[in-house]
């Protein structure tokens, strides 16, 4: 298997929210880099199934009122409860 990661990943344990199709899924960032992140989703809160190529938004905390920044992302990997995303754009709300 070829490793497609282009930037250094930093191990992380930060809460996040992934928004897809108007629904929020809470998760924990396993690792993060300048180009993307690997997120472990809490399936109790997951309302929609994501597929590689889907676009979604990610907030780097579990309360959008405290951190009004979201990243527009593309899903690059889906394995059970692990989602890989690529950052496309930073948006300040």
C-alpha positions as CSV (number, residue, x, y, z in Angstrom):
1,X,0.0,0.0,0.0
2,X,1.3,3.4,-1.0
3,X,1.3,6.1,1.8
4,X,-0.4,9.2,0.3
5,X,0.2,11.5,3.3
6,X,2.2,14.5,2.2
7,X,2.6,16.4,5.4
8,X,3.6,15.5,9.0
9,X,0.8,14.2,11.1
10,X,0.5,15.3,14.8
11,X,-1.2,12.9,17.2
12,X,-4.2,14.7,18.7
13,X,-7.1,14.0,21.0
14,X,-9.4,17.0,20.3
15,X,-13.1,16.9,20.0
16,X,-14.7,18.0,16.7
17,X,-18.0,18.2,14.8
18,X,-18.4,16.9,11.3
19,X,-21.4,18.4,9.5
20,X,-22.7,16.6,6.4
21,X,-25.9,17.2,4.6
22,X,-27.2,19.4,7.5
23,X,-26.5,16.8,10.3
24,X,-23.8,16.9,12.9
25,X,-21.6,13.9,13.9
26,X,-19.4,14.3,16.9
27,X,-15.9,12.8,17.0
28,X,-12.3,12.9,18.2
29,X,-9.4,13.9,16.0
30,X,-6.9,11.1,16.0
31,X,-4.2,13.0,14.1
32,X,-4.0,16.2,12.1
33,X,-1.7,17.8,9.6
34,X,-1.7,21.0,7.4
35,X,-3.6,19.1,4.7
36,X,-6.2,17.0,6.6
37,X,-7.2,14.9,9.6
38,X,-8.2,11.4,10.7
39,X,-11.3,11.5,12.8
40,X,-12.9,8.8,15.0
41,X,-16.7,9.4,14.9
42,X,-19.0,8.6,17.7
43,X,-21.5,6.4,15.9
44,X,-24.2,7.1,18.6
45,X,-24.4,10.6,17.0
46,X,-23.8,9.8,13.4
47,X,-26.9,10.6,11.3
48,X,-25.6,10.1,7.8
49,X,-23.1,7.8,6.1
50,X,-20.1,9.5,4.5
51,X,-18.4,8.2,1.3
52,X,-15.0,9.1,-0.2
53,X,-15.4,12.2,-2.3
54,X,-18.2,13.7,-0.2
55,X,-17.8,17.3,1.0
56,X,-18.5,18.2,4.6
57,X,-17.6,20.8,7.2
58,X,-15.5,20.3,10.3
59,X,-15.3,22.4,13.5
60,X,-12.4,21.9,15.8
61,X,-14.4,21.8,19.0
62,X,-17.7,20.4,20.2
63,X,-19.3,23.8,20.7
64,X,-19.6,26.0,17.6
65,X,-20.4,29.1,19.7
66,X,-16.9,28.9,21.3
67,X,-15.0,28.4,18.1
68,X,-16.7,30.0,15.1
69,X,-14.3,28.5,12.5
70,X,-15.1,25.7,10.2
71,X,-13.1,23.9,7.5
72,X,-14.7,22.8,4.3
73,X,-13.4,19.3,3.7
74,X,-13.4,16.4,1.3
75,X,-13.8,12.8,2.6
76,X,-10.8,10.8,1.5
77,X,-11.1,7.6,3.5
78,X,-13.9,5.8,5.3
79,X,-13.2,2.7,7.5
80,X,-15.9,1.7,10.0
81,X,-15.9,4.6,12.5
82,X,-12.7,6.3,11.1
83,X,-13.0,9.1,8.6
84,X,-10.1,10.7,6.7
85,X,-10.6,14.3,5.5
86,X,-8.7,16.7,3.3
87,X,-9.0,20.4,4.2
88,X,-10.2,22.5,1.2
89,X,-11.1,25.9,2.7
90,X,-11.1,27.7,6.0
91,X,-14.3,29.7,6.8
92,X,-14.8,32.1,9.7
93,X,-18.5,32.3,10.6
